[in-house]
Amino acid sequence: MSDEEARRRLAGLIVEALEVGTGKRERDVIDELFDSLGVDFAALERQFTGRSTTLLRESAAERLADAAPTMAVLLNTVVRCGGRFVAMVEAIYKRLARHTATTTGTNETFRLRRANVEEDQLTISPAFLEQVRHLTRTLTTIKIGHIDLDSVQSFVGWDTGVLYGTWPPATANGTRLTDRILALGWIAPAVADRAAGSAAWAEAAEAVAVATRAAEGVISSAEWLVRGYFTYLSSLDDKGGAIRASDVFTIEISDWFARQLEHQIRNDVNRFRDARILAAEVYPRNVTGIDEPTLLGLDEQLRPVRMSAPDRHRNGTTMGTLAGFVAQWRGSHWSRRSRESLEPTLFADQENLTQWLNAITSQCDAAARWLAAEVVHPAVSIDVTTLLESVEEFLNLPLWRQRDLLYEVWVLCATLDACEHAGWRVRLAGTADAEGVGVVGRGDEHAGCSAAGAVTVADVPRGVA
């Protein structure tokens, strides 16, 4: 099966799992998944107003497949979105199991539903959790091959948070594309403010939106590379294997440089063992939103993380800087000096700004394809049919179709945890109905508390309202 065929099959599975076009479910995940690949789902949906859901789904799947440079990038987007649901289920089970352990002395299978809503109940059990974990491991531990380190380094060009990399890579007069991508973080609100007061800025506002979606395509491809490197780090952590730069990177290097690179990989492995992250150091004088030397990067679920940098920071590989670039984008950080240089020129002329944004869009589209298709040299072939079967099983988990119920129960559990951390004593009452199903209340059913039963909070500390 070709990569294009695999992408189209996967895209079809996605739109079916998210029930695109039915209006049954919240649009949050749909919008995020499409936006991450540069597709404006809301605009696409408007084209099919009053037409059949089947036509919308066919078009949505086609746009999704065309937007993803490779099947692996599309898969990464699905796993990243689904990863939050997996984390929610883990947190919910931990909280409810702790509650039943204190009230009944046993852990159990939890069956949840919402009052006055016609829907299947959500069942969370140890067996279900193991199924979720197994599928997640299957979809996140695919060895992608050898990464062209020189290319990544030339593209990112990291210097304590400032990005000097060029597009095309390794060109003397190329565009500092990674820096320009981060600049969209301040350009977008600046244009929005002007567009709110003048219709003359409408074209620039649309150009910003298109450029932002194209930038998301670059970020998705970068995340896929980072996920592949996490797989390598995990294999070293699990097996304690010898570190050889040639096992993960394709690069023409001397023996001396190979030893230096292997030392950097070792630093990545040690940070992975300590904190389960991949990160690079950022200085506050260079990047907004940072007030001390900071490690900025991603965790295993590709969630942005930041922590104080140690006094003696040990540099890792360029893959840490790629993770740092993604984290800067997700956290809306940008270079102070870059803004000081760009803003006077860009905002002096709306037409010039629009042309600049259109050029960024075109470059992002090319860079996303390049990161996904040319930076990695496959080491092994993947059984695509088997992989798609695992993806289909993952998408058929009730986490997707019952995500609104999942949100409500997770918010309840997070509220209880927050109350306990504040020193309150909480009691979860009426967790299950006569059939043993936990009911999430709606409206004033539980005195204004949307919860799986009633919540009693007691022993409020002094000074706490």
C-alpha positions as CSV (number, residue, x, y, z in Angstrom):
1,M,0.0,0.0,0.0
2,S,1.4,3.4,-1.0
3,D,1.8,6.2,1.5
4,E,-1.0,8.2,-0.4
5,E,-3.4,5.2,-0.1
6,A,-2.6,4.9,3.6
7,R,-3.1,8.6,4.2
8,R,-6.5,8.5,2.5
9,R,-7.6,5.4,4.5
10,L,-6.5,7.0,7.7
11,A,-8.2,10.3,6.9
12,G,-11.5,8.4,6.2
13,L,-11.2,6.7,9.6
14,I,-10.6,10.0,11.3
15,V,-13.7,11.8,9.9
16,E,-15.9,8.8,10.7
17,A,-14.5,8.5,14.3
18,L,-15.1,12.2,15.0
19,E,-18.6,12.0,13.4
20,V,-17.9,15.0,11.2
21,G,-21.0,16.8,10.0
22,T,-23.5,15.2,12.3
23,G,-23.6,18.0,14.8
24,K,-23.7,15.5,17.6
25,R,-20.4,16.3,19.2
26,E,-18.3,19.3,20.2
27,R,-16.2,20.8,17.5
28,D,-13.0,21.3,19.5
29,V,-11.1,18.3,18.5
30,I,-12.2,18.4,14.9
31,D,-11.1,22.1,14.6
32,E,-7.8,21.4,16.3
33,L,-6.9,18.4,14.2
34,F,-7.7,20.0,10.9
35,D,-6.0,23.3,12.0
36,S,-2.9,21.5,12.9
37,L,-2.5,20.5,9.2
38,G,-3.5,23.9,7.9
39,V,-7.1,23.1,6.9
40,D,-9.9,25.5,7.9
41,F,-12.7,23.1,8.7
42,A,-15.2,25.8,9.5
43,A,-14.8,27.2,6.0
44,L,-15.0,23.8,4.5
45,E,-18.2,23.0,6.4
46,R,-19.9,26.2,5.3
47,Q,-19.5,25.0,1.7
48,F,-21.7,22.0,2.5
49,T,-24.5,23.8,4.4
50,G,-27.7,22.1,3.5
51,R,-26.0,19.3,1.7
52,S,-25.5,15.7,2.8
53,T,-23.1,14.7,5.6
54,T,-21.6,12.0,3.3
55,L,-20.4,14.7,0.8
56,L,-18.9,16.7,3.7
57,R,-17.1,13.7,5.1
58,E,-15.7,12.7,1.7
59,S,-14.4,16.3,1.1
60,A,-13.0,16.6,4.7
61,A,-11.2,13.3,4.3
62,E,-9.7,14.3,1.0
63,R,-8.6,17.7,2.3
64,L,-7.0,16.1,5.4
65,A,-5.2,13.5,3.3
66,D,-3.9,16.1,0.9
67,A,-2.8,18.4,3.8
68,A,-0.6,15.8,5.5
69,P,2.8,15.4,3.9
70,T,3.0,11.7,4.9
71,M,0.8,9.1,6.6
72,A,3.1,9.2,9.6
73,V,2.5,13.0,10.1
74,L,-1.3,12.4,10.0
75,L,-0.9,9.6,12.5
76,N,1.1,11.8,14.8
77,T,-1.6,14.4,14.8
78,V,-4.2,11.8,15.8
79,V,-2.1,10.4,18.6
80,R,-1.3,13.9,19.9
81,C,-5.0,14.8,20.1
82,G,-6.0,11.4,21.5
83,G,-3.2,11.6,24.1
84,R,-5.2,14.1,26.1
85,F,-8.2,11.8,26.3
86,V,-5.9,9.0,27.4
87,A,-4.5,11.2,30.2
88,M,-8.0,12.2,31.2
89,V,-9.1,8.6,31.5
90,E,-6.0,7.7,33.6
91,A,-6.7,10.7,36.0
92,I,-10.4,9.8,36.3
93,Y,-9.8,6.2,37.1
94,K,-7.1,7.2,39.7
95,R,-9.5,9.6,41.5
96,L,-12.5,7.2,41.4
97,A,-10.5,4.2,42.5
98,R,-9.1,6.2,45.4
99,H,-12.6,7.2,46.4
100,T,-13.9,3.6,46.3
101,A,-10.9,2.4,48.2
102,T,-11.7,4.7,51.1
103,T,-15.5,3.9,51.0
104,T,-15.7,0.3,50.0
105,G,-12.1,-0.9,50.3
106,T,-12.0,-2.1,46.7
107,N,-11.3,-0.8,43.2
108,E,-13.9,-1.6,40.6
109,T,-15.2,-1.0,37.1
110,F,-16.7,2.4,36.7
111,R,-19.7,3.0,34.4
112,L,-20.6,6.6,33.7
113,R,-23.3,8.5,31.9
114,R,-25.0,11.9,31.8
115,A,-28.5,12.4,33.2
116,N,-31.3,13.0,30.6
117,V,-29.0,12.3,27.7
118,E,-29.5,9.4,25.3
119,E,-26.0,7.9,24.9
120,D,-24.0,4.9,25.7
121,Q,-22.4,4.7,29.1
122,L,-18.6,5.1,29.4
123,T,-17.0,2.1,31.1
124,I,-13.6,2.5,32.7
125,S,-11.9,-0.6,34.0
126,P,-8.4,-2.0,34.4
127,A,-8.9,-4.0,31.2
128,F,-10.0,-0.9,29.3
129,L,-7.0,1.0,30.6
130,E,-4.7,-1.7,29.5
131,Q,-6.2,-1.8,26.0
132,V,-5.7,2.0,25.7
133,R,-2.1,1.8,26.9
134,H,-1.3,-1.0,24.5
135,L,-2.8,0.9,21.5
136,T,-0.9,4.0,22.5
137,R,2.4,2.1,22.8
138,T,1.7,0.6,19.4
139,L,1.1,3.9,17.7
140,T,3.9,5.8,19.4
141,T,6.8,3.4,19.2
142,I,7.3,3.2,15.5
143,K,10.9,3.4,14.5
144,I,11.1,6.0,11.8
145,G,14.6,5.5,10.6
146,H,17.7,7.7,10.5
147,I,17.4,11.5,11.0
148,D,19.5,13.8,8.8
149,L,20.9,15.8,11.7
150,D,22.7,18.4,9.5
151,S,19.4,19.3,7.9
152,V,17.5,19.7,11.1
153,Q,20.3,21.8,12.6
154,S,20.4,24.0,9.5
155,F,16.6,24.4,9.6
156,V,16.3,25.3,13.3
157,G,19.6,27.2,13.9
158,W,19.0,27.5,17.7
159,D,21.0,29.9,19.9
160,T,19.5,30.0,23.5
161,G,16.0,30.4,22.0
162,V,16.8,32.7,19.1
163,L,16.3,30.9,15.8
164,Y,18.8,31.6,13.0
165,G,18.0,28.6,10.8
166,T,17.2,29.2,7.1
167,W,14.8,28.0,4.4
168,P,15.9,26.4,2.2
169,P,18.3,24.9,4.7
170,A,22.0,25.6,4.4
171,T,21.6,28.6,2.2
172,A,23.4,31.9,2.8
173,N,20.5,34.1,1.9
174,G,17.6,32.0,2.9
175,T,14.6,33.1,5.0
176,R,14.8,32.6,8.8
177,L,11.6,30.6,8.5
178,T,11.5,29.1,12.1
179,D,11.9,32.6,13.5
180,R,9.2,34.0,11.1
181,I,6.9,31.2,12.2
182,L,7.2,32.2,15.8
183,A,6.7,35.9,14.8
184,L,3.2,35.0,13.7
185,G,2.5,34.8,17.5
186,W,2.7,38.6,17.7
187,I,1.8,39.5,14.2
188,A,-1.7,37.8,14.4
189,P,-3.0,39.8,17.3
190,A,-1.5,43.0,16.0
191,V,-3.3,42.5,12.6
192,A,-6.5,41.5,14.4
193,D,-6.5,44.7,16.4
194,R,-6.2,46.8,13.2
195,A,-8.8,44.7,11.3
196,A,-11.3,45.3,14.1
197,G,-11.1,49.0,13.5
198,S,-10.7,49.1,9.7
199,A,-12.0,46.9,6.9
200,A,-8.8,47.8,5.0
201,W,-7.0,45.2,7.1
202,A,-9.3,42.3,6.1
203,E,-7.0,40.9,3.5
204,A,-4.0,40.9,5.8
205,A,-6.1,39.3,8.5
206,E,-7.0,36.5,6.1
207,A,-3.4,36.1,5.1
208,V,-2.4,35.7,8.7
209,A,-4.9,33.0,9.3
210,V,-3.7,31.1,6.2
211,A,-0.1,31.5,7.2
212,T,-0.9,30.3,10.8
213,R,-2.5,27.1,9.4
214,A,0.5,26.5,7.2
215,A,2.8,27.0,10.2
216,E,0.8,24.3,12.0
217,G,1.8,21.9,9.2
218,V,5.5,22.6,9.9
219,I,4.9,22.0,13.6
220,S,3.1,18.7,13.0
221,S,6.0,17.4,10.9
222,A,8.5,18.6,13.6
223,E,6.5,16.8,16.2
224,W,6.6,13.6,14.2
225,L,10.4,13.8,14.1
226,V,10.6,14.4,17.8
227,R,8.3,11.5,18.5
228,G,10.6,9.2,16.5
229,Y,13.6,10.4,18.5
230,F,11.7,9.8,21.8
231,T,11.2,6.2,20.6
232,Y,15.0,5.9,20.2
233,L,15.6,7.4,23.7
234,S,13.0,5.1,25.2
235,S,14.8,2.0,23.6
236,L,18.0,3.1,25.2
237,D,16.4,3.7,28.5
238,D,14.6,0.3,28.6
239,K,17.5,-1.8,27.4
240,G,20.5,0.2,28.4
241,G,22.0,-0.2,25.0
242,A,25.2,1.2,23.7
243,I,24.9,4.7,22.2
244,R,26.0,4.9,18.6
245,A,25.2,8.1,16.6
246,S,24.9,6.0,13.5
247,D,21.9,4.2,15.0
248,V,19.7,7.3,14.8
249,F,21.4,9.9,12.7
250,T,22.6,10.1,9.1
251,I,25.6,12.4,9.0
252,E,29.0,12.5,7.5
253,I,31.3,13.0,10.5
254,S,34.7,12.3,11.8
255,D,35.4,9.9,14.7
256,W,36.0,12.8,17.0
257,F,32.7,14.5,16.1
258,A,30.9,11.1,16.4
259,R,32.1,10.9,20.0
260,Q,30.9,14.5,20.7
261,L,27.5,13.6,19.2
262,E,27.2,10.5,21.2
263,H,28.0,12.5,24.3
264,Q,25.1,14.8,23.4
265,I,22.8,11.8,22.9
266,R,23.8,10.6,26.4
267,N,22.8,14.0,27.8
268,D,19.4,13.6,26.0
269,V,19.0,10.1,27.5
270,N,19.9,11.3,31.0
271,R,17.3,14.1,30.8
272,F,14.8,11.7,29.4
273,R,15.4,9.3,32.3
274,D,15.1,12.1,34.9
275,A,12.2,14.1,33.5
276,R,10.8,12.3,30.5
277,I,11.4,15.4,28.3
278,L,13.4,16.6,25.4
279,A,14.3,20.3,25.7
280,A,16.8,23.1,25.0
281,E,17.9,26.1,27.1
282,V,16.3,29.5,26.6
283,Y,17.5,32.8,28.0
284,P,15.0,35.6,29.1
285,R,16.8,38.3,27.2
286,N,16.1,36.5,24.0
287,V,12.5,35.1,24.2
288,T,9.3,36.6,25.6
289,G,7.5,34.9,28.4
290,I,10.7,33.6,30.1
291,D,12.0,35.2,33.3
292,E,15.0,33.0,34.0
293,P,17.2,30.5,32.2
294,T,14.7,27.8,31.3
295,L,14.6,24.4,29.7
296,L,11.8,24.6,27.1
297,G,10.7,21.5,25.2
298,L,8.2,18.6,25.0
299,D,7.3,15.6,27.1
300,E,6.6,12.1,25.7
301,Q,3.0,13.0,24.9
302,L,4.4,16.0,23.0
303,R,3.0,18.4,25.5
304,P,5.0,21.7,26.0
305,V,7.0,21.7,29.2
306,R,9.2,24.3,30.9
307,M,11.4,24.1,33.9
308,S,14.3,26.1,35.5
309,A,17.6,25.3,33.8
310,P,20.2,23.8,36.1
311,D,23.3,25.9,36.8
312,R,25.4,23.5,34.8
313,H,23.2,22.7,31.8
314,R,24.5,19.9,29.5
315,N,23.7,20.5,25.9
316,G,21.9,17.7,24.0
317,T,21.4,17.1,20.3
318,T,19.7,19.3,17.8
319,M,16.5,17.2,18.4
320,G,16.2,19.0,21.7
321,T,16.2,22.4,19.9
322,L,13.6,21.1,17.5
323,A,11.4,20.2,20.5
324,G,12.2,23.7,21.9
325,F,11.0,25.3,18.7
326,V,7.7,23.4,18.9
327,A,7.3,24.4,22.5
328,Q,7.9,28.0,21.7
329,W,5.2,27.9,19.1
330,R,2.7,26.2,21.4
331,G,3.5,28.6,24.2
332,S,3.4,31.8,22.0
333,H,7.0,32.7,22.6
334,W,9.0,34.8,20.1
335,S,12.2,36.7,19.8
336,R,12.3,40.2,21.1
337,R,15.0,41.3,18.7
338,S,13.2,39.8,15.8
339,R,10.1,41.8,16.5
340,E,12.0,45.0,16.9
341,S,13.5,44.4,13.5
342,L,10.4,43.3,11.6
343,E,7.5,45.3,13.0
344,P,8.4,48.8,11.6
345,T,8.9,47.4,8.1
346,L,5.9,45.0,8.0
347,F,3.3,47.3,9.4
348,A,4.3,50.3,7.4
349,D,2.5,48.9,4.3
350,Q,-0.5,46.6,4.4
351,E,0.2,45.3,0.9
352,N,3.8,44.5,1.8
353,L,2.7,42.6,4.9
354,T,0.2,40.6,3.0
355,Q,2.8,39.6,0.4
356,W,5.2,38.7,3.2
357,L,2.6,36.5,4.9
358,N,1.8,34.8,1.6
359,A,5.5,34.0,1.1
360,I,5.6,32.5,4.6
361,T,2.6,30.3,3.8
362,S,4.3,29.0,0.6
363,Q,7.6,28.3,2.5
364,C,5.8,26.6,5.4
365,D,4.0,24.3,3.0
366,A,7.3,23.3,1.4
367,A,9.1,23.0,4.7
368,A,6.4,20.7,6.1
369,R,6.7,18.3,3.2
370,W,10.5,18.4,3.4
371,L,10.6,17.6,7.2
372,A,8.2,14.7,6.7
373,A,9.6,13.2,3.5
374,E,13.3,14.1,3.1
375,V,14.8,14.5,6.6
376,V,14.3,10.9,7.6
377,H,15.8,7.9,5.8
378,P,13.7,4.8,6.6
379,A,15.6,2.0,8.2
380,V,12.7,-0.6,8.2
381,S,9.5,-1.0,6.3
382,I,6.3,-0.7,8.3
383,D,3.3,-3.1,7.8
384,V,0.9,-0.3,6.9
385,T,-2.2,-2.6,6.9
386,T,-1.5,-3.8,10.5
387,L,-0.8,-0.2,11.6
388,L,-4.1,1.0,10.2
389,E,-5.9,-1.7,12.0
390,S,-4.4,-0.4,15.2
391,V,-5.3,3.1,14.3
392,E,-8.9,2.1,13.6
393,E,-9.1,0.3,17.0
394,F,-7.7,3.5,18.7
395,L,-10.2,5.7,16.9
396,N,-13.1,3.4,17.8
397,L,-12.4,3.7,21.5
398,P,-15.3,5.5,23.3
399,L,-12.8,8.3,24.3
400,W,-13.5,10.0,21.0
401,R,-17.3,9.8,20.7
402,Q,-17.9,10.4,24.4
403,R,-15.3,13.1,24.9
404,D,-17.9,15.6,26.2
405,L,-18.9,13.2,29.0
406,L,-15.2,12.6,29.6
407,Y,-14.6,16.3,29.9
408,E,-17.3,16.7,32.5
409,V,-16.1,13.8,34.7
410,W,-12.5,14.9,34.4
411,V,-13.4,18.5,35.5
412,L,-15.2,17.0,38.5
413,C,-12.1,15.0,39.5
414,A,-9.7,17.9,38.9
415,T,-12.0,20.1,41.1
416,L,-11.9,17.5,43.9
417,D,-8.1,17.3,43.7
418,A,-7.8,21.1,43.9
419,C,-10.1,21.2,46.9
420,E,-7.9,18.5,48.7
421,H,-4.7,20.4,47.8
422,A,-6.3,23.5,49.4
423,G,-6.8,21.6,52.6
424,W,-10.5,20.9,52.3
425,R,-12.1,17.6,53.0
426,V,-14.2,16.3,50.2
427,R,-16.6,13.4,49.9
428,L,-18.1,12.1,46.6
429,A,-21.6,11.0,47.4
430,G,-24.1,9.2,45.3
431,T,-21.5,8.1,42.8
432,A,-23.7,5.4,41.2
433,D,-27.4,4.9,40.6
434,A,-29.4,1.7,41.3
435,E,-27.8,0.0,38.3
436,G,-24.3,0.9,39.4
437,V,-23.9,3.6,36.8
438,G,-22.4,7.0,37.8
439,V,-24.6,9.8,36.7
440,V,-23.2,13.2,35.7
441,G,-25.8,15.8,36.6
442,R,-27.0,18.6,34.4
443,G,-28.2,22.1,35.3
444,D,-29.4,22.5,38.9
445,E,-29.7,18.7,39.4
446,H,-26.9,18.7,42.0
447,A,-27.3,22.2,43.4
448,G,-25.4,23.6,40.4
449,C,-22.6,21.1,40.5
450,S,-22.0,19.1,37.3
451,A,-20.7,16.0,38.9
452,A,-21.0,12.2,39.0
453,G,-23.3,12.5,42.0
454,A,-23.2,15.1,44.8
455,V,-20.0,16.6,46.3
456,T,-19.7,17.5,49.9
457,V,-16.9,19.9,50.9
458,A,-16.1,20.3,54.6
459,D,-13.6,21.7,56.9
460,V,-12.9,24.9,55.0
461,P,-9.5,26.3,56.2
462,R,-9.5,29.8,57.7
463,G,-9.1,32.6,55.3
464,V,-10.5,30.5,52.4
465,A,-13.9,31.7,51.1
